[in-house]
Amino acid sequence: MNMADETGIILVAPHRFPNVNRERALAARFGREIVVAEDQASFRSRMPDAEVVMVTPYAKMSAEEFGMLQRCKAVVRYGVGYDNIDVAAANEAGVPVTIVPDTASEEVASHALAMGLSLARRIPHGQEAIRAGEWAGVIGLDTPKLSNLQVGVVGMGRIGKLVAKWWSAIGAKVHAFDPISTFSDVPAANLKQVLEESDVVSLHLPLTADTRHLISADVLGRMRRNAVIINVSRGGLIDEEALAAALRAGTIAGAGLDTFAQEPLAGGHPLRDAPNTIFTPHVAWRSTTSLDALQEQAVERARRALQGEALPDLVTG
């Protein structure tokens, strides 16, 4: 239920920001208490008091949390991904969910390009060989030259379009698939073609029931043996155990991952010692400007919610 005539708190989920000074300034401006949760339990405990909930990747908003809300005007998700928010439950509770897209599209796209190019040129293979006291062997004999390299982009939103554009600009052959969006910058192909007929597969999709484990053991078995896969979107897009097995078996040539199904990556996770990989700890979005932009735009959405203004970038399902 919404109780617009009563004020509540600004509730911030557990985070890893250097500070929440902008959020505190917003609370002071509107005479609200700000509560920064330390964990999911403390986050949940203040749901009934929350007038605005600001959600990071380190907390969940399930149907249970939405059922606790009593006066919430909006849920603001830092960033573009919202797989940790039950949007159907939000709709049922009558609580709008707004995301913050496009604060780091260039950063994420360049991260994907860097990972893809490094793996396509077998740079991790070479580094591993030297560290093991070995030398060149057959490294690189299975990779096409750049002008023959077929790059498949799965998902042509803001980031996917940049990735496709940049690969094309440096001379690779690019084709792409998107289940919804239309595009004309590069040739369109169906999903099967993009996954099975590419030397580099770059994933740029949200995580949904339909896309979870899009890269399965079956798909990995049908990909080109010299192919590498890049994921800077959501870890759940890939069956990670199947990927680790394929890397060890040599049925695909490499993987570059910035996101994982569970983060941080567990110490005993099978991917940790899989060969021919580049891993980064969910930092593709980072730059000298991205964090400021992310927090500023999230705070702006919270301000709009507190003042009853229309919210941009609403998620409806």
LOROPA-256746 format. One line per field, with one value per residue: x, y negated, z of N, C-alpha, C in turn; residue in three letters. Coordinates in steps of 0.2 Angstrom, whole numbers. Atoms other than C-alpha are relative to their C-alpha. Layout:
// LOROPA-256746
n_X <- [X; ...]
n_Y <- [Y; ...]
n_Z <- [Z; ...]
ca_X <- [X; ...]
ca_Y <- [Y; ...]
ca_Z <- [Z; ...]
c_X <- [X; ...]
c_Y <- [Y; ...]
c_Z <- [Z; ...]
rest <- [Ala; ...]
// end
This chain:
// LOROPA-256746
n_X <- [4; -4; 3; -3; 0; -5; -7; -4; -7; -4; -4; -5; -2; -7; -3; -7; -2; -4; 5; 7; 1; 5; 6; 1; 2; 7; 4; 0; 4; 7; 2; 1; -5; -3; -2; -4; 0; -6; 1; 7; 4; 1; 4; 7; 3; 2; 5; 7; -1; -3; 3; -4; -4; -5; -2; -7; 0; -1; 7; 6; 7; 4; 7; 1; -2; 5; 5; -1; 1; 6; 1; -5; 2; -4; -7; -5; -6; -7; -2; 5; 2; 5; 2; 1; 6; 6; 4; 7; 3; 0; 6; 6; 0; 1; -6; -4; -7; -4; -7; -4; -4; -4; -6; -6; 0; -6; -5; 2; -1; -7; -3; 1; -4; -6; 0; 1; -6; -6; 1; -1; -7; -3; -4; 0; -4; -8; -2; 0; -5; -6; 0; -2; -6; 1; -1; 6; 4; 5; 4; 2; 1; 7; 4; 0; -2; 6; 4; 4; 3; 7; 2; 8; 2; 6; 3; -2; 1; -5; -7; -1; -1; -7; -5; 1; -3; -7; -3; 0; -5; -7; -1; 3; 7; 5; 7; 3; 7; 4; 6; 5; -2; -2; -6; -2; -7; -4; 5; 4; 0; 4; -4; -3; -5; -5; -3; -3; -4; -4; -6; 1; 7; 0; 7; 2; 7; 2; 1; 7; 1; -1; -8; -5; -4; 0; -6; 0; -5; 2; -2; -7; -2; 1; -4; -7; -5; -5; 4; -1; 6; -1; 6; -1; 7; 3; -3; 5; 1; -4; -1; -7; -3; -1; -5; -6; -2; -2; -7; -5; 0; -2; 5; -1; -7; -1; 6; -1; 6; 0; 6; 1; 7; -1; -6; -6; -1; -2; -7; -1; 4; -4; -3; -6; -6; 1; -6; 1; 5; -1; 5; 0; 5; 6; -3; 1; 4; -4; -5; -1; 6; 6; 3; 3; 6; 5; 4; 4; 6; 4; 2; 5; 6; 3; 3; 6; 5; 2; 4; 5; -1; -1; -7; -2; -3; 4; 0; 7; 1]
n_Y <- [6; 7; 5; 6; 6; -1; -1; -6; 0; -1; -6; -2; -7; -1; 3; 1; 7; 4; 3; 1; 7; 2; -3; 3; 6; 0; -1; 6; 5; -1; -1; -7; -4; -5; -6; -4; -6; -3; -7; -1; 0; 6; 3; -2; 3; 7; 1; 4; 7; 3; 4; -1; -5; 0; -7; -2; -7; -4; -1; -3; 2; -6; 1; 1; 7; 5; 0; 4; 7; 3; 7; 1; 3; -3; -3; 3; -5; 2; -4; -2; -6; 0; -7; -1; 3; -3; 5; -1; 1; 7; 2; -2; 5; 7; 4; 1; -2; 4; -2; 5; -3; 5; 4; -3; -4; 0; -4; -7; -2; 0; -6; -6; 0; -2; -7; -4; 0; -4; -7; -2; 0; -5; 3; -4; -6; 2; 2; -6; -4; 3; -1; -7; -2; -2; 6; 1; -6; 1; 6; 5; -3; -1; 6; 3; 7; 5; 1; -6; -2; 1; 2; 0; 4; -2; 6; 6; 6; 5; -3; -4; 4; 3; -6; -2; 5; 0; -5; 1; 6; -2; -5; -6; -1; -1; -1; 1; -2; 3; -3; 5; 6; 0; 3; 0; 2; -6; -5; -4; -7; -3; -2; -6; 2; 4; -4; -6; 2; 6; -1; 3; 1; 5; 0; 6; -1; -1; -7; -1; -7; -3; 0; -3; -5; 1; -4; -6; -5; -2; 6; 0; -6; 2; 5; -2; -2; 5; 6; 3; 3; 6; 1; 6; 2; -4; -6; -6; -2; -6; -6; 1; -6; -2; 4; -3; -6; 1; 3; -5; -5; 3; 0; 7; 2; 5; 4; 6; 1; 5; -2; -7; -2; 2; 4; -2; -7; -4; -2; -7; 0; -4; 5; 3; -3; -2; 3; 5; 4; 7; 1; 6; -1; 4; 7; 2; 6; 5; 4; 6; 4; -4; 0; 6; 0; -5; 3; 7; -1; -4; 4; 4; -4; 0; 7; 0; -5; 4; 6; -2; 2; -5; -3; -2; -7; -4; -7; -2; -8]
n_Z <- [0; 0; -5; 3; -5; -5; 3; -3; 0; 6; -1; 4; -1; 0; 6; 0; 2; -5; -5; 2; -2; 4; -3; -7; 2; 2; -6; -4; 4; 0; -7; -1; -3; 5; -3; 5; -3; 0; 3; 2; -6; -2; 6; 0; -6; 1; 5; -2; 0; 6; 5; 6; -1; 5; 0; 3; 1; -6; -4; 4; -1; 2; -2; -7; -1; 2; -5; -6; 1; -2; 2; 5; 6; 6; -1; 5; 1; 3; 5; 4; -1; -6; -1; -7; -2; 3; 3; 0; -7; -1; 4; -4; -5; 2; -1; 6; 0; 5; 1; 2; 6; 5; -4; 2; 6; 3; -4; 1; 7; 2; -4; 4; 6; -2; -2; 6; 4; -4; 1; 7; 1; -5; -4; -6; 1; 0; -7; -4; 2; -3; -7; -1; 2; 7; 5; 5; 2; 5; -2; 5; 7; 1; 0; 6; -1; -2; 6; 1; -7; 0; -7; -1; -6; -2; -3; 3; -4; 1; 0; 5; 6; 0; 1; 7; 4; -1; 4; 7; 1; 0; 5; 0; 3; -6; 1; -6; -1; -5; 1; 1; 3; 7; 1; 7; 0; 2; 2; -5; 1; -6; -6; 1; 4; -3; -4; 3; 5; -2; -3; -6; -1; -6; -3; -3; -1; -7; -2; -1; 0; 7; 2; -5; 3; 8; 2; -4; 2; 7; 4; 0; 4; 7; 2; 3; -5; -1; -2; -7; -2; -4; -4; -4; -1; -6; 0; 1; 7; 1; -4; -1; 0; 7; 3; -2; 3; 7; 0; -1; 6; 6; 5; 2; -1; -5; -3; -4; -5; -5; -5; -2; -3; -7; -1; 4; 3; -6; 0; 3; 6; 5; 5; -2; 3; 7; 4; 6; -3; -3; -4; -4; -5; 2; 0; 7; 0; -4; 3; -4; 0; 0; -7; -2; 5; -3; -6; 2; 3; -4; -5; 4; 1; -7; -1; 4; -4; -6; 2; 4; 7; 4; 0; 6; 0; -4; 2; -1; 0]
ca_X <- [0; 6; 4; 8; 4; 17; 36; 48; 66; 78; 84; 100; 105; 122; 134; 153; 153; 167; 153; 135; 137; 125; 112; 114; 113; 96; 90; 95; 87; 70; 71; 72; 82; 94; 97; 112; 110; 124; 117; 101; 94; 96; 89; 74; 71; 68; 56; 40; 48; 55; 49; 62; 72; 89; 95; 113; 118; 121; 103; 87; 70; 59; 40; 43; 52; 39; 26; 34; 33; 20; 24; 36; 35; 49; 63; 78; 91; 109; 113; 104; 102; 87; 87; 88; 72; 55; 47; 30; 29; 33; 19; 7; 12; 10; 28; 37; 55; 67; 84; 99; 105; 119; 131; 144; 140; 156; 166; 157; 158; 177; 180; 171; 181; 197; 193; 188; 203; 215; 207; 206; 224; 227; 236; 231; 238; 255; 256; 251; 264; 278; 273; 274; 291; 285; 286; 275; 270; 254; 248; 238; 238; 219; 214; 209; 217; 207; 200; 193; 188; 169; 162; 144; 136; 121; 110; 110; 106; 117; 132; 130; 129; 145; 154; 147; 152; 170; 174; 168; 179; 195; 191; 182; 167; 152; 135; 122; 106; 93; 77; 68; 78; 80; 97; 105; 123; 129; 121; 107; 108; 98; 104; 109; 120; 128; 132; 138; 147; 157; 175; 171; 154; 150; 135; 125; 108; 98; 96; 78; 70; 72; 91; 97; 110; 108; 126; 123; 133; 123; 127; 145; 147; 140; 151; 167; 181; 192; 178; 180; 165; 164; 151; 151; 132; 125; 134; 118; 118; 131; 131; 147; 151; 148; 159; 173; 172; 172; 188; 197; 192; 197; 180; 181; 196; 193; 182; 182; 170; 167; 151; 147; 131; 137; 148; 161; 167; 168; 186; 183; 173; 178; 181; 195; 208; 200; 213; 213; 203; 202; 192; 188; 178; 162; 172; 168; 157; 171; 180; 185; 167; 155; 153; 149; 136; 128; 125; 120; 107; 101; 99; 90; 77; 75; 72; 59; 50; 50; 43; 30; 37; 37; 51; 61; 67; 53; 54; 37; 41]
ca_Y <- [0; -18; -31; -47; -58; -50; -51; -37; -33; -33; -15; -10; 8; 15; 7; 5; -13; -24; -34; -38; -57; -61; -50; -58; -75; -71; -64; -80; -91; -82; -80; -61; -48; -38; -20; -11; 7; 18; 35; 42; 45; 27; 21; 31; 25; 7; 11; 5; -12; -14; -28; -26; -10; -11; 6; 12; 29; 34; 36; 44; 37; 53; 54; 56; 39; 30; 37; 28; 11; 0; -18; -15; -27; -19; -7; -14; -1; -7; -2; 6; 24; 29; 48; 46; 37; 46; 35; 44; 43; 24; 22; 32; 20; 5; -1; -8; -1; -13; -8; -19; -14; -22; -28; -16; -9; -14; -7; 10; 11; 7; 20; 33; 28; 29; 46; 52; 46; 53; 70; 70; 66; 80; 68; 78; 94; 86; 79; 96; 105; 93; 94; 113; 113; 117; 108; 106; 123; 122; 106; 95; 107; 109; 91; 82; 65; 50; 47; 65; 65; 68; 59; 63; 50; 57; 42; 26; 13; -2; 9; 22; 9; 1; 18; 22; 5; 6; 23; 18; 2; 12; 24; 39; 47; 45; 52; 50; 56; 47; 55; 38; 24; 20; 14; 10; 6; 24; 40; 48; 67; 79; 85; 102; 94; 81; 94; 108; 98; 85; 85; 73; 73; 57; 58; 42; 48; 46; 61; 67; 84; 86; 81; 90; 103; 97; 104; 122; 138; 142; 124; 125; 142; 134; 119; 118; 126; 111; 99; 88; 82; 65; 61; 43; 44; 57; 72; 83; 82; 96; 113; 110; 128; 133; 119; 125; 142; 136; 125; 140; 152; 139; 139; 120; 110; 97; 86; 68; 65; 50; 57; 73; 82; 79; 65; 65; 81; 95; 101; 119; 114; 125; 109; 103; 115; 117; 113; 99; 87; 68; 65; 48; 45; 36; 20; 18; 3; -7; -22; -40; -46; -31; -30; -48; -47; -31; -39; -56; -48; -36; -50; -61; -47; -46; -65; -63; -49; -60; -75; -64; -68; -56; -43; -39; -21; -12; 7; 15; 34]
ca_Z <- [0; -3; 10; 1; 16; 27; 25; 27; 25; 10; 10; 2; -1; 3; -8; -13; -17; -9; -1; -2; 0; -14; -6; 11; 3; -5; 12; 21; 7; 9; 28; 27; 37; 26; 31; 22; 25; 29; 23; 16; 33; 38; 21; 23; 41; 35; 21; 30; 32; 15; 4; -9; -10; -19; -25; -29; -36; -18; -13; -19; -21; -21; -19; -1; 0; -10; 2; 16; 8; 15; 9; -6; -20; -31; -32; -40; -47; -49; -66; -80; -75; -64; -63; -44; -44; -46; -58; -58; -39; -40; -53; -41; -27; -37; -35; -50; -54; -63; -69; -73; -91; -102; -88; -94; -111; -118; -104; -105; -124; -124; -110; -121; -136; -127; -120; -137; -146; -133; -134; -152; -153; -140; -129; -113; -121; -124; -106; -99; -109; -104; -86; -87; -94; -112; -128; -144; -149; -159; -151; -163; -178; -176; -176; -192; -196; -191; -209; -209; -190; -189; -173; -167; -156; -146; -141; -150; -136; -133; -128; -141; -155; -149; -149; -166; -173; -166; -172; -189; -188; -185; -199; -193; -201; -189; -189; -175; -167; -156; -151; -151; -157; -176; -182; -199; -195; -197; -205; -195; -192; -182; -165; -171; -184; -173; -160; -171; -185; -175; -170; -156; -148; -137; -126; -122; -116; -100; -89; -90; -89; -108; -108; -92; -98; -116; -117; -112; -114; -130; -137; -132; -141; -157; -157; -167; -159; -161; -154; -139; -129; -120; -106; -99; -96; -83; -77; -78; -97; -96; -89; -80; -76; -94; -99; -88; -95; -113; -109; -102; -116; -129; -137; -137; -137; -123; -112; -106; -91; -81; -73; -64; -58; -40; -35; -29; -38; -25; -21; -27; -43; -58; -69; -58; -65; -82; -96; -109; -99; -94; -79; -71; -55; -63; -66; -85; -81; -71; -77; -70; -74; -73; -54; -52; -67; -59; -42; -49; -60; -47; -34; -48; -50; -31; -30; -44; -34; -18; -27; -37; -54; -68; -68; -83; -88; -80; -80; -83; -86]
c_X <- [4; -3; 3; 1; 5; 7; 3; 7; 2; 4; 5; 3; 7; 4; 8; 2; 5; -4; -7; -2; -6; -7; -2; -2; -7; -4; -1; -5; -8; -2; -1; 6; 2; 3; 4; 1; 6; 0; -8; -5; -2; -4; -7; -4; -3; -5; -6; 1; 3; -4; 3; 5; 5; 4; 6; -1; 1; -6; -5; -6; -5; -7; -1; 2; -5; -6; 1; -1; -7; -1; 5; -2; 4; 6; 4; 6; 6; 2; -6; -3; -5; -2; 0; -6; -6; -5; -8; -2; 0; -6; -6; 0; -1; 6; 4; 7; 3; 7; 4; 4; 5; 4; 6; 0; 6; 5; -1; 2; 8; 3; -2; 4; 7; 1; 0; 6; 6; -1; 1; 7; 4; 5; 1; 4; 7; 2; 0; 6; 7; 1; 1; 6; 0; 1; -6; -4; -4; -4; -2; -1; -7; -4; 0; 3; -6; -5; -5; -4; -8; -2; -8; -2; -8; -3; 3; -3; 5; 7; 1; 1; 6; 5; 0; 4; 8; 3; 0; 5; 7; 1; -3; -6; -5; -7; -3; -7; -3; -7; -6; 2; 1; 7; 2; 8; 5; -5; -3; 1; -5; 4; 4; 7; 6; 4; 5; 5; 4; 7; 0; -8; -1; -7; -2; -8; -2; -1; -7; -1; 1; 7; 4; 2; -1; 6; 0; 5; -1; 3; 8; 3; -1; 4; 7; 5; 5; -3; 2; -7; 1; -7; 2; -7; -2; 3; -5; -2; 4; 0; 7; 4; 1; 5; 7; 2; 2; 7; 5; 0; 2; -5; -2; 6; 1; -6; 2; -6; 1; -6; -1; -7; 0; 6; 1; 1; 3; 7; 1; -4; 4; 3; 7; 6; -2; 5; -3; -6; 2; -6; 1; -6; -6; 2; 0; -3; 5; 4; 1; -7; -6; -3; -4; -7; -5; -3; -4; -7; -5; -3; -5; -7; -3; -3; -7; -6; -3; -4; -6; 0; 0; 7; 2; 2; -3; 1; -7; 0; 7]
c_Y <- [-6; -5; -6; -5; 1; 0; 6; -1; 1; 6; 2; 7; 0; -2; 0; -6; -3; -4; -1; -8; -3; 2; -3; -7; -1; 1; -6; -5; 1; 2; 7; 3; 4; 6; 4; 7; 4; 7; 0; 0; -7; -4; 2; -3; -7; -1; -4; -7; -3; -4; 0; 6; 0; 6; 1; 7; 4; 1; 2; -4; 5; -2; -1; -7; -5; 1; -3; -7; -3; -7; -1; -4; 2; 4; -2; 5; -4; 4; 2; 7; 1; 7; 1; -3; 4; -5; 1; -1; -8; -3; 2; -5; -7; -5; 0; 2; -4; 2; -6; 2; -6; -4; 3; 4; 0; 4; 8; 3; 0; 6; 7; 0; 2; 7; 4; 0; 4; 7; 2; 1; 5; -3; 4; 7; -1; -1; 6; 4; -3; 1; 8; 3; 3; -5; 1; 6; -1; -6; -4; 3; 1; -6; -3; -7; -4; -1; 6; 2; -1; -1; 0; -4; 3; -5; -6; -6; -5; 3; 4; -4; -3; 5; 2; -5; 0; 6; -1; -5; 3; 6; 7; 1; 1; 1; 0; 2; -4; 3; -5; -6; 1; -4; 0; -1; 6; 5; 3; 8; 3; 2; 6; -2; -4; 4; 5; -2; -7; 3; -4; -1; -5; -1; -7; 0; -1; 7; 1; 8; 3; 0; 4; 7; 1; 4; 6; 5; 2; -6; 0; 6; -1; -6; 2; 1; -5; -7; -2; -3; -6; -2; -6; -2; 3; 7; 6; 1; 6; 5; 0; 7; 3; -4; 2; 6; -1; -3; 6; 5; -3; 0; -7; -3; -5; -4; -6; -2; -5; 1; 7; 1; -2; -4; -2; 7; 4; 3; 7; 0; 3; -5; -3; 3; 3; -4; -5; -5; -7; -1; -7; -1; -6; -8; -3; -7; -6; -4; -6; -4; 4; 0; -6; 0; 5; -3; -6; 2; 4; -5; -5; 4; 1; -7; 0; 4; -4; -6; 2; -2; 7; 3; 3; 8; 5; 7; 3; 8; 2]
c_Z <- [0; 4; -1; 5; 6; -3; 3; -1; -8; 1; -5; 1; 1; -6; 1; -3; 5; 5; -3; 2; -4; 3; 6; -1; -2; 6; 4; -4; 1; 8; 2; 4; -6; 4; -6; 3; -1; -4; -2; 6; 2; -5; 1; 6; 0; -5; 1; 0; -6; -5; -7; 2; -6; 0; -4; -2; 6; 4; -5; 2; -2; 2; 7; 3; -2; 4; 6; -1; 2; -3; -6; -6; -6; 3; -5; 0; -3; -6; -5; 1; 6; 1; 7; 3; -3; -2; 1; 7; 1; -4; 5; 6; -1; 1; -6; 1; -5; 0; -2; -6; -3; 4; -2; -6; -3; 4; -1; -7; -1; 4; -4; -6; 2; 2; -6; -4; 3; -1; -7; -3; 4; 5; 7; -1; 0; 7; 4; -2; 3; 8; 2; -3; -7; -5; -5; -2; -6; 1; -6; -7; -2; 0; -7; 1; 0; -6; -1; 7; 0; 8; 0; 6; 1; 4; -2; 3; -1; 0; -6; -7; 0; -2; -7; -5; 0; -3; -7; -2; -1; -5; 0; -4; 6; -3; 7; 1; 6; 0; -1; -4; -8; 0; -8; -1; -2; -2; 6; -2; 5; 5; -1; -4; 4; 5; -3; -6; 1; 3; 7; 1; 6; 2; 3; 1; 8; 2; 2; 0; -7; -1; 5; -4; -7; -3; 4; -3; -7; -5; -1; -5; -8; -3; -4; 5; 1; 3; 7; 2; 5; 3; 4; 3; 7; 0; -1; -7; -2; 5; 2; 1; -7; -4; 2; -3; -7; -1; 1; -5; -6; -5; -2; 2; 6; 2; 3; 4; 5; 5; 1; 3; 7; 1; 7; -2; 6; -1; -4; -7; -6; -5; 2; -3; -7; -5; -5; 2; 2; 4; 3; 5; -1; 1; -7; 0; 3; -5; 5; 0; 2; 7; 2; -4; 3; 6; -1; -3; 4; 5; -4; 0; 7; 2; -4; 4; 6; -2; -5; -7; -4; 0; -7; 0; 4; -3; 1; -1; -3]
rest <- [Met; Asn; Met; Ala; Asp; Glu; Thr; Gly; Ile; Ile; Leu; Val; Ala; Pro; His; Arg; Phe; Pro; Asn; Val; Asn; Arg; Glu; Arg; Ala; Leu; Ala; Ala; Arg; Phe; Gly; Arg; Glu; Ile; Val; Val; Ala; Glu; Asp; Gln; Ala; Ser; Phe; Arg; Ser; Arg; Met; Pro; Asp; Ala; Glu; Val; Val; Met; Val; Thr; Pro; Tyr; Ala; Lys; Met; Ser; Ala; Glu; Glu; Phe; Gly; Met; Leu; Gln; Arg; Cys; Lys; Ala; Val; Val; Arg; Tyr; Gly; Val; Gly; Tyr; Asp; Asn; Ile; Asp; Val; Ala; Ala; Ala; Asn; Glu; Ala; Gly; Val; Pro; Val; Thr; Ile; Val; Pro; Asp; Thr; Ala; Ser; Glu; Glu; Val; Ala; Ser; His; Ala; Leu; Ala; Met; Gly; Leu; Ser; Leu; Ala; Arg; Arg; Ile; Pro; His; Gly; Gln; Glu; Ala; Ile; Arg; Ala; Gly; Glu; Trp; Ala; Gly; Val; Ile; Gly; Leu; Asp; Thr; Pro; Lys; Leu; Ser; Asn; Leu; Gln; Val; Gly; Val; Val; Gly; Met; Gly; Arg; Ile; Gly; Lys; Leu; Val; Ala; Lys; Trp; Trp; Ser; Ala; Ile; Gly; Ala; Lys; Val; His; Ala; Phe; Asp; Pro; Ile; Ser; Thr; Phe; Ser; Asp; Val; Pro; Ala; Ala; Asn; Leu; Lys; Gln; Val; Leu; Glu; Glu; Ser; Asp; Val; Val; Ser; Leu; His; Leu; Pro; Leu; Thr; Ala; Asp; Thr; Arg; His; Leu; Ile; Ser; Ala; Asp; Val; Leu; Gly; Arg; Met; Arg; Arg; Asn; Ala; Val; Ile; Ile; Asn; Val; Ser; Arg; Gly; Gly; Leu; Ile; Asp; Glu; Glu; Ala; Leu; Ala; Ala; Ala; Leu; Arg; Ala; Gly; Thr; Ile; Ala; Gly; Ala; Gly; Leu; Asp; Thr; Phe; Ala; Gln; Glu; Pro; Leu; Ala; Gly; Gly; His; Pro; Leu; Arg; Asp; Ala; Pro; Asn; Thr; Ile; Phe; Thr; Pro; His; Val; Ala; Trp; Arg; Ser; Thr; Thr; Ser; Leu; Asp; Ala; Leu; Gln; Glu; Gln; Ala; Val; Glu; Arg; Ala; Arg; Arg; Ala; Leu; Gln; Gly; Glu; Ala; Leu; Pro; Asp; Leu; Val; Thr; Gly]
// end
